[in-house]
Amino acid sequence: MTTPKSKTKQDSTMTRCTLNAQKEIKALAARLWRAYPTEHRKLGIKRATSRVAVDALIYWAAMAGELNGGKITDKNNIYSAIKNISEEA
């Protein structure tokens, strides 16, 4: 019996990277989860995730002036939302 192929959620993507980058992103995700557990839960995030780690890297690059992209807001960056929830408390 074969299993049906599951559909990918609309808001998820897959990005290829090196094994070293994968390990670093997972480690950063775990550190961010330990640092901001209640903020993650308020946003509906139930475990450490690479989405938060990648958004944190983008946030830090933008704040350092290295990223010439669009404006970082709570609506387009999870880490920014976590920081704002943390600062409100």
Backbone as CSV, one residue per row, in Angstrom:
resi,resn,N_x,N_y,N_z,CA_x,CA_y,CA_z,C_x,C_y,C_z
1,MET,0.844,-1.180,0.000,0.000,0.000,0.000,0.892,1.247,0.000
2,THR,0.593,2.162,-0.844,1.370,3.402,-0.922,0.713,4.479,-0.075
3,THR,1.523,5.387,0.383,0.988,6.507,1.160,0.829,7.706,0.237
4,PRO,-0.228,8.454,0.410,-0.417,9.635,-0.448,0.619,10.708,-0.119
5,LYS,1.024,11.427,-1.128,1.990,12.505,-0.954,1.315,13.664,-0.235
6,SER,1.961,14.158,0.813,1.388,15.280,1.551,1.738,16.590,0.862
7,LYS,0.845,17.515,0.953,1.061,18.821,0.337,1.852,19.717,1.273
8,THR,2.696,20.545,0.709,3.472,21.503,1.476,2.591,22.708,1.785
9,LYS,2.720,23.227,2.991,1.953,24.420,3.351,2.355,25.580,2.456
10,GLN,1.450,26.500,2.245,1.695,27.640,1.371,2.781,28.564,1.906
11,ASP,2.929,28.654,3.229,3.880,29.603,3.784,5.259,28.994,4.047
12,SER,5.495,27.775,3.581,6.796,27.157,3.816,7.593,27.068,2.515
13,THR,8.894,27.106,2.650,9.788,26.994,1.506,10.939,26.083,1.864
14,MET,11.683,25.657,0.868,12.863,24.841,1.117,14.061,25.549,0.502
15,THR,15.090,25.717,1.291,16.305,26.354,0.808,17.458,25.393,1.024
16,ARG,18.252,25.190,0.003,19.403,24.302,0.112,20.580,25.069,0.696
17,CYS,21.350,24.396,1.546,22.536,25.016,2.127,23.557,23.923,2.454
18,THR,24.722,24.330,2.893,25.759,23.360,3.253,25.415,22.695,4.583
19,LEU,26.053,21.580,4.876,25.813,20.896,6.141,26.237,21.758,7.328
20,ASN,27.317,22.502,7.168,27.757,23.382,8.248,26.716,24.471,8.505
21,ALA,26.174,25.053,7.454,25.141,26.075,7.626,23.904,25.480,8.286
22,GLN,23.563,24.255,7.919,22.414,23.589,8.530,22.619,23.419,10.036
23,LYS,23.806,22.983,10.439,24.105,22.803,11.865,24.054,24.131,12.607
24,GLU,24.597,25.181,12.010,24.609,26.495,12.658,23.195,27.058,12.799
25,ILE,22.372,26.882,11.773,20.991,27.383,11.826,20.200,26.626,12.886
26,LYS,20.380,25.308,12.961,19.685,24.529,13.997,20.134,24.954,15.393
27,ALA,21.430,25.185,15.565,21.945,25.618,16.869,21.411,27.000,17.236
28,LEU,21.367,27.907,16.256,20.827,29.243,16.512,19.344,29.167,16.855
29,ALA,18.597,28.330,16.150,17.172,28.160,16.440,16.968,27.673,17.870
30,ALA,17.800,26.734,18.314,17.688,26.220,19.677,18.032,27.299,20.704
31,ARG,19.066,28.107,20.428,19.430,29.184,21.361,18.331,30.235,21.440
32,LEU,17.734,30.577,20.319,16.649,31.564,20.320,15.431,31.019,21.061
33,TRP,15.147,29.718,20.913,14.030,29.108,21.619,14.247,29.171,23.130
34,ARG,15.486,28.891,23.562,15.784,28.948,24.996,15.727,30.386,25.522
35,ALA,16.088,31.346,24.692,16.109,32.742,25.120,14.713,33.365,25.154
36,TYR,13.838,32.969,24.240,12.511,33.591,24.125,11.391,32.548,24.046
37,PRO,11.240,31.657,25.013,10.200,30.617,24.890,8.771,31.170,24.937
38,THR,8.503,32.103,25.826,7.134,32.615,25.931,6.760,33.454,24.714
39,GLU,7.725,34.174,24.156,7.454,34.989,22.969,7.137,34.093,21.769
40,HIS,7.856,32.978,21.651,7.568,32.021,20.580,6.131,31.508,20.710
41,ARG,5.775,31.130,21.936,4.437,30.575,22.156,3.340,31.593,21.867
42,LYS,3.589,32.864,22.196,2.595,33.904,21.908,2.344,34.038,20.415
43,LEU,3.369,33.732,19.615,3.222,33.796,18.160,2.752,32.471,17.562
44,GLY,2.498,31.482,18.408,2.008,30.187,17.939,3.097,29.225,17.502
45,ILE,4.343,29.495,17.865,5.460,28.623,17.513,5.707,27.709,18.702
46,LYS,5.633,26.390,18.474,5.657,25.428,19.572,7.003,24.761,19.797
47,ARG,7.975,25.004,18.929,9.297,24.396,19.092,10.325,25.236,18.352
48,ALA,11.596,24.922,18.572,12.661,25.642,17.866,12.514,25.388,16.366
49,THR,12.637,26.457,15.582,12.455,26.321,14.141,13.468,27.172,13.387
50,SER,13.855,26.675,12.230,14.842,27.390,11.419,14.265,28.684,10.843
51,ARG,12.952,28.784,10.734,12.350,30.022,10.223,12.723,31.216,11.094
52,VAL,12.697,31.001,12.408,13.054,32.075,13.329,14.538,32.401,13.212
53,ALA,15.371,31.356,13.090,16.823,31.567,12.983,17.174,32.341,11.715
54,VAL,16.575,31.995,10.607,16.864,32.696,9.351,16.362,34.135,9.428
55,ASP,15.182,34.342,10.003,14.682,35.708,10.159,15.580,36.527,11.084
56,ALA,16.144,35.884,12.113,17.066,36.595,13.009,18.316,37.020,12.244
57,LEU,18.842,36.154,11.413,20.020,36.498,10.614,19.726,37.657,9.666
58,ILE,18.554,37.638,9.047,18.157,38.732,8.154,17.991,40.025,8.952
59,TYR,17.371,39.938,10.130,17.174,41.109,10.991,18.516,41.722,11.369
60,TRP,19.460,40.870,11.823,20.765,41.368,12.246,21.541,41.968,11.075
61,ALA,21.432,41.382,9.889,22.112,41.929,8.715,21.522,43.290,8.342
62,ALA,20.204,43.408,8.443,19.560,44.689,8.130,19.965,45.765,9.143
63,MET,20.010,45.396,10.428,20.385,46.365,11.459,21.850,46.788,11.335
64,ALA,22.700,45.904,10.812,24.117,46.228,10.626,24.363,47.011,9.341
65,GLY,23.321,47.186,8.519,23.466,47.929,7.277,24.032,47.110,6.136
66,GLU,24.098,45.799,6.299,24.649,44.929,5.263,23.596,44.453,4.278
67,LEU,22.344,44.600,4.627,21.255,44.112,3.784,20.535,45.295,3.162
68,ASN,20.488,45.326,1.859,19.856,46.440,1.154,18.479,46.040,0.635
69,GLY,17.724,45.321,1.439,16.395,44.880,1.047,15.324,45.831,1.530
70,GLY,14.132,45.283,1.644,13.012,46.079,2.117,13.083,46.315,3.611
71,LYS,12.122,47.069,4.098,12.062,47.410,5.519,11.660,46.179,6.332
72,ILE,12.299,45.993,7.475,11.997,44.881,8.368,10.900,45.323,9.334
73,THR,9.796,44.574,9.355,8.675,44.872,10.251,8.254,43.592,10.966
74,ASP,7.340,43.734,11.922,6.811,42.563,12.617,6.003,41.664,11.689
75,LYS,5.448,42.224,10.664,4.615,41.444,9.753,5.427,40.591,8.787
76,ASN,6.662,41.000,8.480,7.457,40.228,7.520,8.690,39.581,8.132
77,ASN,8.856,39.655,9.466,10.018,39.063,10.105,9.626,38.554,11.494
78,ILE,9.714,37.250,11.689,9.306,36.635,12.951,10.190,37.107,14.106
79,TYR,11.488,37.195,13.875,12.393,37.612,14.950,12.086,39.034,15.412
80,SER,11.738,39.906,14.497,11.368,41.272,14.860,10.136,41.265,15.765
81,ALA,9.171,40.410,15.448,7.971,40.295,16.282,8.323,39.768,17.667
82,ILE,9.225,38.790,17.733,9.658,38.241,19.019,10.350,39.317,19.848
83,LYS,11.231,40.103,19.219,11.936,41.177,19.934,10.943,42.196,20.483
84,ASN,9.941,42.573,19.698,8.978,43.568,20.150,8.125,43.046,21.312
85,ILE,7.742,41.782,21.260,6.993,41.192,22.379,7.858,41.175,23.624
86,SER,9.144,40.846,23.452,10.073,40.785,24.573,10.290,42.165,25.191
87,GLU,10.381,43.189,24.362,10.613,44.540,24.857,9.394,45.127,25.544
88,GLU,8.186,44.670,25.160,6.966,45.146,25.785,6.821,44.633,27.211
89,ALA,7.364,43.448,27.469,7.212,42.821,28.808,8.076,43.455,29.852
